[in-house]
Amino acid sequence: MNKPLSQRIVFWTLVIISILTLSAPTFVVLGASFTSGNMIQFPPEGFSFKWYGKILGEPDLRDAFFRSLQVALICVLVSLPTGTLAGIALAKYKIKGSNLIQTYLLLPFTIPLIGSGIGLMLFFGEMRILGNLWPVGIATSVINLPFMIWAVRSSAIGLDPDLELAAENCGAGPIQTFFNVTLPAVTPGVITGSLLMFILSLNEFLVSLLLVDARIVTLPVQIYNSIRSIITPDLAAISVVFIAVAIIAITVLDKLVGLEIFMKSK
């Protein structure tokens, strides 16, 4: 039954207001990055690409961006096997202490990042490995791992157990069954989780702030250090680059597995 016209008007009005509210900061940053003036402002003063050229010539921003990429790649490499195996196990087997595991999966929403960051800082400090880039990747993996597990688990739940039984009846061993049947079936979840981990790690600020020093700052920390003195249009330009990377990752996700699978994993 069709909804009354008044309800549809109210619904779409709220949808449009929500879209405009959420997208407004992005459009402001995008517009400010093309200003020809020397101060960040919106509407922009003229139109110019000079601030994008400037960030290419600034070694601090460029190096910080590549460090953030390294951190994101380390995060994906650590979480990929761990989250895949954990997600499959939670979907297929009855595990003792499952309530405790479910509690762990809620940690990103219940424990403030400042608490997790301080704990990781103390842990890595005791191990005397602070000052390196790879502990930052591991830390972002530990904090965001539940998202990887959710994504894989949502795909593994839909796996027909008869497929694995058929493979075993045909003489396939456990390892062959895993790589030829189970893993291909959960590949959409693996891709979804990996891209999600990449985006979350690339944009991680608070934990990175606690674990890096002046020699290995990531891009979010570099931007934070810069805006403490003055906000210039080059910071808007590098923010647009961040947004572009996220859009590319989402586009790849949509092409490979479809955004509907991503939404089901949330």
Disulfide bonds with the S-S distance in Angstrom:
none
